[in-house]
Amino acid sequence: MIDKSFVKSLVEQWLEGKDYFLTDLTISTDDRIVVEIDHEEGVWIEDCVELSRYIESHLDREQEDFELEVGSAGIGQPFKVLRQYEIHQGERVEVLTTEGKKMQGTLGGVTPEGFTLTIEEKVREEGAKRPKLVEREVPFSFDQVKSTKYVIDFK
């Protein structure tokens, strides 16, 4: 089986000095290597091809046959690394908590421990006839979150 740490070091070498970052790396038991990268402004196919060729040039198919797939973190896919949270600050996201509750709001401050989500909710103030829309910040630690995804808005 191909060594995951070796492939990861190859990816990190290629990423050095670039604004890309690694979001996921998996190697299955049948040596199917899947590398996922991301960039604040999106991922170019030419860069995926370049990274794929770089990895392939450092692996020996005579020694171990493998399948290699290099791609970008999908826009509708859950965030996998802290950097994805950081680059989406101020944007709308959907959070699925470990308790199964879904919330949409604006991604606020991000730290290595967690983040805040600004949500809008209707609150009826005392003496008022109708509820009023109020913004509220909800803090999350990463262990409270099952997934966070960027919300695609076609408006």
C-alpha positions in Angstrom: 0.0 0.0 0.0 1.2 3.5 -0.8 2.3 5.5 2.2 -0.1 8.3 3.0 2.5 10.4 4.8 4.8 10.2 1.7 2.0 11.4 -0.6 1.1 14.2 1.9 4.7 15.4 1.9 4.7 15.5 -2.0 1.5 17.6 -1.9 3.0 19.9 0.7 6.1 20.3 -1.4 4.0 21.3 -4.4 1.9 23.7 -2.3 4.9 25.5 -0.9 4.8 29.2 -2.0 1.3 28.8 -3.4 -2.0 30.1 -2.0 -3.6 26.7 -2.4 -4.1 24.5 0.7 -4.8 20.8 1.2 -8.3 20.0 2.4 -8.3 16.2 2.2 -6.1 13.2 1.2 -7.3 9.6 1.2 -5.7 6.4 0.0 -7.9 3.4 -0.2 -6.7 -0.2 0.4 -6.6 -0.7 -3.4 -4.2 2.3 -3.8 -6.8 4.8 -5.0 -5.3 8.2 -4.1 -7.7 11.2 -3.8 -6.2 14.6 -3.2 -8.5 17.6 -2.6 -7.1 21.2 -2.6 -8.8 24.6 -2.2 -8.0 28.3 -2.8 -9.6 31.5 -1.7 -10.5 32.4 -5.3 -11.2 28.9 -6.6 -9.2 26.1 -8.0 -7.9 26.1 -11.6 -8.0 22.7 -13.5 -4.5 23.4 -14.8 -3.2 23.5 -11.3 -4.9 20.2 -10.5 -3.2 18.7 -13.6 0.1 20.1 -12.5 -0.2 18.7 -9.0 -1.3 15.3 -10.4 1.8 15.1 -12.6 4.0 16.2 -9.8 2.7 13.4 -7.5 2.8 10.8 -10.3 6.4 11.7 -11.2 7.5 10.8 -7.6 5.6 7.5 -7.5 6.7 4.3 -9.3 3.9 2.3 -11.0 6.3 -0.6 -11.4 6.5 -0.9 -7.7 2.8 -0.3 -6.9 0.0 0.3 -9.3 -2.3 3.2 -8.3 -5.2 5.4 -9.4 -4.7 9.1 -8.8 -7.5 11.8 -8.6 -6.7 15.4 -7.9 -9.5 17.9 -7.6 -10.9 20.9 -5.7 -13.0 21.0 -2.6 -16.6 21.2 -4.0 -18.5 24.4 -3.4 -21.4 22.5 -1.9 -19.3 20.2 0.2 -18.8 20.5 4.0 -15.7 22.4 5.2 -12.9 20.1 6.2 -10.1 22.4 7.5 -9.9 25.6 9.5 -8.7 27.6 6.5 -12.0 27.0 4.7 -13.8 28.6 7.7 -11.4 31.5 7.6 -11.9 32.3 3.9 -15.7 32.2 4.2 -16.0 34.6 7.1 -18.8 37.1 6.4 -20.6 34.7 4.1 -23.8 32.7 4.5 -23.2 29.1 5.7 -25.4 26.2 6.9 -24.4 24.5 10.1 -25.5 21.0 11.0 -25.0 20.4 14.7 -24.1 17.0 16.2 -27.6 17.0 17.7 -29.0 17.2 14.1 -30.2 20.8 14.1 -29.7 22.9 10.9 -29.0 26.6 11.1 -28.2 29.2 8.4 -26.5 32.4 9.1 -23.4 34.5 8.5 -20.1 33.0 9.5 -18.5 35.3 12.0 -15.2 35.1 14.0 -13.2 31.9 13.6 -10.6 30.5 16.0 -8.9 27.1 16.2 -11.5 26.2 18.8 -14.7 27.3 17.0 -16.7 30.1 15.3 -19.7 32.3 15.7 -22.8 32.2 13.5 -25.0 35.3 13.2 -28.6 34.2 12.7 -31.9 36.0 12.3 -34.8 35.0 14.4 -38.3 36.4 15.1 -38.7 37.6 18.7 -41.9 39.0 20.2 -41.0 41.8 22.5 -43.2 42.3 25.6 -46.2 44.4 24.7 -45.6 44.1 20.9 -48.3 42.7 18.7 -46.0 41.3 16.1 -42.7 39.5 16.3 -39.6 41.4 15.2 -36.6 40.1 13.3 -33.5 40.2 15.5 -29.9 39.2 14.8 -28.2 36.9 17.4 -24.7 35.5 17.5 -24.5 31.8 18.3 -21.1 30.5 19.4 -20.0 27.0 18.3 -17.0 24.8 19.2 -16.0 22.5 16.4 -16.9 19.4 18.5 -20.6 20.7 18.5 -20.7 20.7 14.6 -21.2 17.8 12.3 -20.8 19.9 9.2 -20.6 23.4 7.8 -21.3 24.3 4.2 -21.2 27.4 2.1 -24.7 28.4 1.1 -25.1 29.0 -2.6 -27.5 31.8 -3.3 -28.8 32.4 -6.8 -30.5 35.7 -6.0 
